Amino acid sequence: MATRTITLDPVTRIEGHLRIDVEVDGDRVAQAWSSAQMWRGIEVIMRGRPPQDAWAFAQRFCGVCTTVHAISSIRAVEHALGVEIPLNAQFVRNIMIAQHSVQDHIVHFYHLAALDWVDLVSALQADPRKTARLAQDFSAWPGNSETEFKAVQDRLRAFVQSGRLGIFGSGYWGHPAMKLSPEQNLMILAHYLTAFDFQRKAAQAVAVLGGKNPHIQNLVVGGVATALNLENMATTNLERLVLLRGLLEESRAFVQQVFYPDLLAIAGAYKEWFGLGAGVTNFLAVPEFPEDGVNSRFALGGGIIQDGNLDGHRVLQNHADQEIINGIEESVARAWYEDSKPAHPWQAQTRPQPGEFKADGKYSWCKAPRLAGQPVQVGPLAQILTNYAAGNPRVQSLVNETNGFLGIRIKDYLSTMGRFVARAIRTRIMADLSLEYVDKLIQNLGAGDSTYANPTEIPRGEFRGVGFHEAPRGSLSHWIVIQNQKIENYQAVVPTTWNASPRDEQGVPGPYEASLAGTPIADPEKPLEVLRTLHSFDPCIACAVHAINPAGEEIVQVKVQ
């Protein structure tokens, strides 16, 4: 069979515009190219502004990953100035971080990725009674009834018969790589619809503390602007926290009784995908959920794994670790920027040089981050693997439970399906932590500590800081240089930049590109298998690409004819 190239442009069910080219030799991918097809200008907008305002602008890196950029940005300024954070403020931030993750992961699994594995039209052939029995075998979720599944099937039938499938119109229904039974398809389709309600509850929980969602409004350098007093009606009081706790309990029940079982059903049916899509097996995760004011103790640790060797992992104790602060550089050898040597984010200059897609030259707006010169994979898989290797009891317990159910080992997580399973485990942890931090906040307030901010002025002089955050898609860092109370330079190295990176000076591919090599292709006209691996990373291209001309010069004109 002849070699051919397949281009997916744009890759759908992601945030932003991503192009993927794969060279298929016979019935498998030989090599791939990942191309971010859009640019952003937030770094330019930052320059010259007050550092205390950076977090509000940084949220606009993306329309999905908003809270995470606010957290990382505020941490960058606090790191630069050496600011201590009140414990209540850490708990408030931790609740928002955890619930943002719950909302993000629910949306990713059901609304962005599940339809790669679920044959929507096949659900028309399901027996609703058998579907109810199947679902009830997995969990006691009250919505798993024959009546509910029959109602969903009737809605689907009317939808299909209308001939107007809308967002489902281009799905690969009937693809030979689809393996779920009609009853499994109907079960997950029904939960797909239910998931809209519960991702909304998680978003509402973030808004209770953050003021709104997306784009929270409650951060300040040195803490939060969420006034806290259990007995004051004008503040976030006990009544408000009880409301919040109720939302967290509802979203956790959905995660435990619906999301996690559905993911296990898919993983059990597609176990061959534990042997595909490994790609780059260097991993990076940073510590998250600080539990003191100086970011020295965390609920979840960080670490570095090389070549998939968990036994040789290196623990990252805190965000001041010099190996990651000094070891990160970004390459532009294959990206649409003026040629330069790999640069550290504090020294980076982003000078765009738009061009055509050239597989043997420049082909992406995404830079290529490297840690100590090596590509790394980031994301839930990295966080779960590093914490499992470090002996975190919370992580080890859930991983062992999952492995026992699926009949897999930890090495099987180095795969496309492993990324999905790791994200499901992480979602359960995020749901648990949300409730734990609400209880800790109430306890701390009840003990008489109502401090929620350490007011901080920006001094004159030069300061450099980095804000690390383990976001839903992986390790995120914002880098700031402050000069005389203004932002001199600002860069963001985001999870999708790590994962979607093009090749570097040595021609070493990034995680997307490496993971696609060896992927089987059943039908070149419908490359579903490529989408499965790509969606396992949860691509978010809006915050993966970089700034336009720092001089503010016109780069491109768009004409409508």
Summary of the structure (lengths in Angstrom):
residues: 561
radius of gyration: 23.2
end to end distance: 42.2
largest distance: 73.6
contacts: 2036
relative contact order: 0.20
helix: 45%
strand: 16%
